[in-house]
Amino acid sequence: MIVALRKSFKQSGQIFVTSHNPETIRKFPDESTLYLDRRSHLEPTTARWLGDLRYNGDLVESLKRGDVTNGGE
């Protein structure tokens, strides 16, 4: 699936994909991946480029632990 998506959108275009599959998440570069987050269901969702955020080690494990932070923090 990842290879087909990359070939289809290599020259131009965009696609919006959501996934909870760790391998799928790891295959997309931080610079082209948005991180959507909200503190509670009462607050608005924020969208930030994953490349602008800070995390240690593996992205998926950092997401599980809640260790992804704003690069400016």
C-alpha positions, 0 to 999 in steps of 0.5 A, a space after each residue: 500500500 505504501 509503495 503504491 501511494 508513493 508512486 501515485 503521488 510522487 509528482 503532485 497531489 496530496 492524500 489524507 490518510 489516518 492510521 493506527 498501524 505502526 508500520 504505516 506510520 513509520 513509512 511516511 516522513 516527518 516533514 509531510 506528516 501532520 500530528 493531530 492532537 487535542 487535550 480533551 473532547 472539549 478542546 479544539 484539535 490542533 494540527 502540527 507538522 511532525 517534523 516540527 515536533 520533538 520526540 525521543 527514539 521511535 515515533 510510535 513508542 513516543 506517541 504511545 507514551 505521550 512523549 511527543 512535544 512541541 519543538 519549542 517546548 
